[in-house]
Amino acid sequence: MLGKTTRKRILEGKVLDQKNQYQDLKRIRDKCNLAIKDLTLVAKNLDEKQHEKIFTDEKLSPLIAEILRPKSKRTLYINEMLAARVFNKLALELPSTIIQELGSDIGKTWAYAKIASKFWDK
């Protein structure tokens, strides 16, 4: 994804020290967007055995933690999206007896995430 020089400049905080900051940041964004598309392609087209080696808690946890670290409207919308995805996945995969008994509890996380994103600047 990123070259060694670009990675080094990001780590050292020197991305904004460049003569053409806009172009450098655009290049980084373009590479990151392509990397996300590539990961989506891998997730969609490789089997679960490969996913187990690629999409691990050890690898994804630091990424998700950094994406969600700042308190901003963007991170709260991502929280809401993740909560909705988890709720829908559980609703589809848990036995219906569990959903009938605990569905409202499972949905509370999603509801709290919606409230947080709605009132993010309060």
N, C-alpha and C positions, 0 to 999 in steps of 0.2 A: 504494500500500500504506500507508505511513505518511504522516501529515500533516507539514507543514513544522515545526510547533512540536514535535511528538514527535521528529522526526529531529534537530532542534537540541538538545533536552534529552538525547537519547542521546549525541550527539557531545560534548556538554559534561559528560557524566557526572552529570547532574542528575535522572535518572529516580528515584533513590531519595530525593531531597530533597522529593518531593511529599507532600502531606498524606495522600493515599490511595494509597500505594505498591502495595498488593495489586491494586487495581482498575486502576491504570495498567499494571502488568506483565501482568495478565491480558488487557487490551485489546491490548497489543503482541503477546503470544503468539497471541491469536486472529487478529490480522491477519496475522502471519507464517504461521500454519498455513493460512489461506485462500490466501495467496500461493503457498505450496508446492503446494496442491491445484490452483491455477490454472496454475502452471507444468507440473504433471503433465498437466493437460488439454491444454495447448498441445503438449507433447511427444508426447502420444498421438494428437492429431487433426490436426496440421498436417503438411505434407509436408516432405521433406528439404531442399528449397530454402529454406523458411522457417527450418528448424532451423539451417541454415548461417549465417543472419543473427542468430539469437537465442542459440543455445547454442555460443558460441565459447570457445576456450581463454582468450582475453583477458578474457572476462566471467566464466567459471566458475572459473578458477584462483584468483583472490583469495578467492572465496567458500569454495571447498573448503579452501584453506590456513587460513582463519580458523576454519572449523568443526573442523578437525583439529589446530589449534595446541596446545591444552592437553593434557597427558598425563592422561587420565582413562579410566575404564572405558567411558564413552560413546564417546569418540573411537576407542578400540581396537576396539570392536564395529563402528563404522562402517568402520574399516580392513578388518576381516574381511569385512564385507558387500561392500565394493568389490572386494576381492581375489577373492572367490567369483564376483562378477558378471563380472569380467575373465576369470577362468579359464574360466567357462562360455561366454562369448562367443567367446574364442579357440578353445576346443574345438569349437564348432559351426561356426566360419567358416574355420579353417585347414584346408588339405588333410590328409587322414588320415595321409599319410606323415610329415608334420611332427609331428603329434600323437603318433604312435607313437614317434618318435625323441626328441621334446622334451617330451612330456606331463608327465613327472615334474618336469622343470625348471620348466615353466610353473606347475605346481601348488605348487611350493615357496613361492612368495610367499603363497599362500592358507594353507599350513600354518604358515608363520611368523606370519601374522596371527592364526591361531587360537591359537597358543602365547602370543602377546603378550596377547591378550584374556583367556586363561585365567589367566595369571600377572601381570596388570596391576599389582597392588599389591606385587609382590615387588621 
